[in-house]
Amino acid sequence: MTIFPELPEMPAGFVWGAATAAYQIEGAVAEDGRGESIWDVFCRRPGAVAGAESGAVACDSYHRWRDDVELLAGLGVDAYRFSVAWPRVLPAGGGAINQPGLDHYDRLVDALCERGIRPFVTLYHWDLPQALEDRGGWRVRDTSERFADYAAVVAGRLGDRVRDWITLNEPYCSAIVGYAEGRHAPGATEGHGALAAAHHLLVGHGQAVAAIRAASPRARVGITLNLSPAVPAGDTEADRAAADRMDLLVNRQFTDPVLGGGYPAGLEQLFAGVSDLSFRRDGDLALIGTPLDFLGVNYYYRIHAADVPVEQRDPALRSASDIGVRPAPRDGVPTTDLGWPIEPWGLHDTLAELAGRYPALPPVYVTENGVAQVSDGHTEDLDRIHFIAGHLAAAARAAAETTVDLRGYFYWSLLDNFEWARGYAPRFGLVHVDYPTGTRTPRASYRWLSEQLSGRTRIGGTPAGVGRGEEGR
Ligand code: IFM
């Protein structure tokens, strides 16, 4: 007999959700006036994406969005986190608004509200309009300003029904993976440019917070950061120092300024050979540290950091080894099919560390957490059920033991989808997608979660009642 785990007790008003992102599910890249994004261009670069795949069709959610809303309703979640594709709304990045693009999201939001599902809208999940990349992309400050303009347009149109806004998803990946490592679009391998991108993403975030609040005074605005506790691979001084460097690069470069504390001590030294940081301007930190209504945390794994000797480092920031760190496999720790260590307690530690380090930490949502399998036929996914239950237990423990005000959990992802440079092989979905036909088939994990969630009172949102359960907390 199979024993299925139960969901843990969560704080009152806890939001249960599932997440996706535009380029990973929508397809329809040349429809209804959408402009090109950096991912359309990057996917055409030989060798950039496994199997030379792209998001051109993906899950075809641009056409099948009604099916996806029904899947969410059947799952019984309170909320759906999706992203808006900037190049659908402003094909050239700025200037003329493409109304058919905005109409798509308008219909989606209406359908969610009709089903009592609260929309959490991410404005930037990596699909920068190529027209802006051609003018320097995130390396230049103008892109931050264009981002705030775009945020105002979307909030102006959807803000009467959408209350929860996420400015950026994982700026670490946009900046460091996209502009230093070159594994993601735009595929640049620069040091200074990547650090400029990180800074301009955060400036754009601060500007967008103000723009969203101006366009929709009832908005609640946050940012989503991917956080990975960095722990020493071995019990040596060198590995401990490597873990500290990794923590600065991945986590604190973003959490410290966003949560109002400015850039952390040690960061300038870490980047000494890479950049003069001349892109920073007076007033930027105040903007970046604008108080938020919530913080989104994406947790997937801990990093086991091993030291790389100085003579083997290249001061270019093209990989973690350039700051002297090698992610090391850990004996006895199981890994996902992507090789990511499965350590649910890392989610507890992430939340506990946030609570301990930042006295003014706003409410927190886990905006992504999930596991991929690479076997297409894997629909009786008991391992995914245990993954979710284990991570939720860790999150519940953090909520009970620390001051973290944990408000929700979004599983990544509702659907199998385009996993960026790895193409379609990794499957993260509660719902299996047969890409040739677009057919969606709920997995065992979907059935389990929906059973666990049934019988609760939904707290999600009609236009008037968004977030009822959370109101006043
Ligand atoms: O698929 C991605 C998502 O776009 C951002 N966070 C991590 C996920 C899994 O790699």
Boltz pocket constraint, residues with backbone or C-beta under 6 A from the ligand:
constraints:
  - pocket:
      binder: B
      contacts: [[A, 21], [A, 24], [A, 170], [A, 298], [A, 368], [A, 412], [A, 418], [A, 419]]
      max_distance: 6.0
